[in-house]
Amino acid sequence: MFVFVSGYTCMLAYGGALREQGWLTTVTRALRRGWEIYVAFLLLLIVYLAAIWTVGGGSAFLDETNTAVFFGNPGAAIVRASLMQYTPVNTDVLPTFVLLHLAFPALLWLLTRRATIALAASFLLYLLVQAFSWNLPAWPHGEWFFNPLAWQILFVFGAWYAAERARLRLRTIVQSRAALVLAMLYLAFSLAVALSWQFKALEGFLPDALSKLIYPIDKSNLAPLRLLHFLALAIVVVHLTPPDWRGLMKPPMIAMIRCGENSLAMYCFGVLLSFTGSVILT
């Protein structure tokens, strides 16, 4: 949802700026936002690593946070982090957003000329990732946890959907009763699958043939079942939330909106809060 909303808001912000201020200003703003996310990633690493060292004394919480390699080889880790190839736990989404924002000027150019082709090319890339497992290398081993070549589909779809013409095309389908029923059935099925991971009594819920078909439900490459899950949630939310809902103006919702308006700072703060909560529970 966060990736979709990011693409949606990028199109609103930079698409509007393009009409009023031209390409140079728009491209500069998009690249500056990518730079801001990159700097926030590096600053978060400094604070995060300092907190882990302070609390754990250089020996505790290393495996849980994927920082043992840093404290064992800090020089190489710093270089790799600056190249966005090394990411401690919960920081790995930020490099993906850096690349998405840096690529947005090219995406905007294509969306303003051939929006359908832009979405089709994005979907084709997503299918190729599913077929051939394309990804970017991480350090010291493995690949990016949030594969930008796969997650871009939600970012591009959000940007494409931000255009009024795209929303009008999908409105009939999204608001249909058939779509709502299918979405709710899929969400119920998803809930049963997720509960089977936690409760042994439900482990036999899925037949072996079906299990082989749907697993693994890969998160790094945004498995198709996860993409369908997002679309199902979106359809249900559209049906349950009227456009003129007054609840959006209530103080708790306004507070959430303020958090969304400062999403980068809130995300970084959330990473530190998550580690703090883990320490307290331990």
BELDA-V970231 format. One record per helix or strand of 3 or more residues. SS is the DSSP state (2 for helix, 1 for strand). FROM is the first residue (numbers start at 0). TO is the last residue. If there is no record, write none. Layout:
SS_FROM_TO ; SS_FROM_TO
This chain:
2_1_55 ; 2_61_64 ; 2_67_71 ; 2_73_81 ; 2_91_112 ; 2_114_131 ; 2_147_160 ; 2_163_173 ; 2_176_195 ; 2_199_204 ; 2_207_213 ; 2_223_239 ; 2_245_248 ; 2_250_260 ; 2_262_280
